[in-house]
Amino acid sequence: MVTRKVGDRSKILLNEVDVMILKIIKQSKEEVSNMHLKANLKINNLSLRNHLTRLLDFEFLTRKKAHKENRYILTITNNGLKVLNLFEKFIKK
């Protein structure tokens, strides 16, 4: 039997929160930042940062520094839209 070591992570591509983040950004009419997502999802900063890091690493999201502000604007990429459409096709919510 294989045991997990401390710090090992699962190889899940996206979980439910990741898909929810992509949906929120896609459907939002205004700019989406970390604070916007934190308020909508009601999760703590560390969890949100882990989800966003994963999405940024997979290049499903991009972030751009807001002009003269201490925040980043998140936008969904074409790859993120394709993945989201695939998830929405098979998971009706």
C-alpha positions in Angstrom: 0.0 0.0 0.0 1.3 3.5 -0.9 1.1 6.1 1.9 1.0 9.8 1.5 3.9 11.8 2.7 3.6 15.1 4.4 3.0 17.8 1.8 1.8 15.5 -0.9 -1.1 16.9 -2.9 -3.7 15.2 -5.0 -3.5 15.5 -8.8 -7.1 16.8 -9.2 -7.2 19.1 -12.2 -10.0 21.3 -10.9 -12.3 21.0 -8.0 -15.8 22.5 -7.5 -14.5 25.8 -6.1 -12.1 26.2 -9.1 -15.1 25.8 -11.4 -17.1 28.3 -9.4 -14.3 30.8 -9.6 -14.2 30.4 -13.4 -18.0 30.8 -13.5 -18.0 34.0 -11.4 -15.3 35.6 -13.5 -17.1 34.6 -16.8 -20.5 35.9 -15.7 -19.4 39.1 -14.0 -20.1 42.3 -15.7 -17.6 44.2 -13.6 -13.9 43.7 -12.8 -13.2 40.7 -10.6 -10.5 40.9 -7.9 -9.5 38.7 -5.0 -11.8 40.6 -2.6 -14.8 40.1 -4.9 -14.2 36.4 -5.0 -13.6 36.1 -1.3 -16.9 37.9 -0.6 -18.9 35.7 -3.1 -17.4 32.4 -2.1 -17.0 33.1 1.6 -13.6 31.4 1.9 -10.5 32.5 3.7 -7.5 34.2 2.1 -5.3 31.1 2.1 -7.8 28.9 0.4 -8.6 31.5 -2.2 -4.9 32.0 -2.9 -4.4 28.2 -3.3 -7.3 28.0 -5.8 -6.1 31.1 -7.8 -2.5 29.9 -7.9 -3.7 26.6 -9.4 -5.8 28.3 -12.0 -3.0 30.7 -12.9 -0.5 27.9 -13.1 -2.8 26.0 -15.5 -3.2 29.3 -17.4 -7.0 29.3 -17.1 -6.8 32.8 -15.6 -4.6 35.8 -15.9 -4.2 38.7 -13.5 -3.3 42.2 -14.2 -2.4 44.9 -11.7 -5.0 47.6 -11.4 -3.7 51.1 -12.3 -2.8 53.1 -9.2 -4.4 50.5 -6.9 -3.2 47.8 -4.7 -5.2 45.0 -6.3 -5.2 42.6 -9.3 -7.9 42.2 -11.9 -8.6 38.5 -12.8 -9.7 37.6 -16.3 -10.5 34.2 -17.8 -8.4 33.0 -20.7 -9.5 31.1 -23.8 -8.3 27.8 -22.2 -10.2 28.6 -19.1 -13.4 29.2 -21.2 -12.9 25.9 -23.0 -12.4 24.0 -19.7 -15.4 25.7 -18.1 -17.6 24.9 -21.1 -16.5 21.3 -20.9 -17.4 21.1 -17.2 -20.7 22.9 -17.8 -21.6 20.4 -20.5 -21.2 17.4 -18.3 -22.1 18.9 -14.9 -25.4 20.7 -15.0 -25.7 23.1 -12.1 
